[in-house]
Amino acid sequence: MTYTQLRQTLPSITWEILPEDFILPDDPVENNLQPLLAAALRESLELAGLILIADVIATNFGLCAKVEDKTVVKAPDWLWIRDVPASSEGKIRRSYTPHAEGPVPVIVIEFISETEGNEYSFNPHYPYGKWYFYEQILQVPIYVIFHPYTGELDVYRLQENSYQSQNPDENGRHWLPELDLFLGVWQGSRGSMDANWLRWWDNSGNLLLWGKELVEQVQQQVEQESQRAEQERQRAEQERQRAEQEHQRAEQVTSDLEQERSTRQLLEAKLRELGIDLDRLS
């Protein structure tokens, strides 16, 4: 039987919230980069004010469904659920059951480790592969697979009940209309870690910044404002000096004219003492 045929013969699915005492799988994080990748994705969204109170963003967080008579739990490396009902706000969650508690996640992301696990698995039988679970059982609109070591990014969109690969734009970014954001790869340092990072850009192509970058941006703006203020002060001082020089020149001209008038008066008085008729001379 082909995978297409398997998709057409879906098992029975029910949406039941897990009991509090349900033992969730405790899969360890495979390396120290994965939590940093997840935190970086959330941080820039939060600082940009794009995470609503009713949203759920989580890492290694159980997504649940009951398939036939078995409870299936898959924990993507990162997920974003939009507009979960208000009755669930502030709730400390161990897991989440779509439809029973709110909408399906709009996006799930898997970070591929050096020893690739089951992120790509199409297994249509219990315990089911993640690909099959997200595509056929949950029907998550956007499925992202990221290879941190190579910087490769695969983005799939659910179309006609199957994931179709999405091509990046000329900047190497993927437009996600459901989120009104671009998703792409950025190479550089965050803290002490130099790596390939998943980053968000807004619909105008502006990079959503991390906290440290925002601080640096503010510092640069303050420095630029300080430089502009210093330039204005220097221009004002130059204008003051020019005005002072003009004033001094004007005073010098006045003084020269006064000196000239005084000299002329003395000369005229001397000539009159000598009996010279100045009126006849003129």
Number of C-alpha atoms within 10 A of each C-alpha: 5 7 12 9 9 15 16 11 10 13 16 10 15 18 15 16 17 18 8 9 6 9 9 15 10 8 8 7 12 14 10 9 16 19 16 14 20 22 13 19 19 21 16 22 18 15 14 12 9 12 18 12 12 16 18 19 18 20 19 19 19 20 21 23 25 19 19 13 10 12 17 17 22 20 21 21 22 23 24 19 19 20 16 19 12 11 9 14 13 10 7 7 12 13 21 23 21 19 14 13 15 16 17 21 25 16 23 22 20 22 24 21 17 12 6 10 10 12 18 14 13 17 16 20 12 12 14 19 18 22 19 23 25 26 23 21 22 19 21 21 20 22 25 18 18 21 18 21 13 11 16 13 19 17 22 20 20 17 13 7 14 17 21 14 14 14 13 16 11 7 9 14 21 22 21 16 9 10 15 11 20 23 22 24 19 16 13 11 11 16 8 6 11 10 17 21 24 20 22 25 20 15 14 9 12 11 17 21 20 20 14 11 13 14 12 12 13 12 12 12 12 12 12 12 12 12 12 12 12 12 12 12 12 12 12 12 12 12 12 12 12 12 12 12 12 12 12 12 12 12 12 12 12 12 12 12 12 12 12 12 12 12 12 12 12 12 12 15 14 12 13 12 10 9 9 13 12 11 6 6 6 5
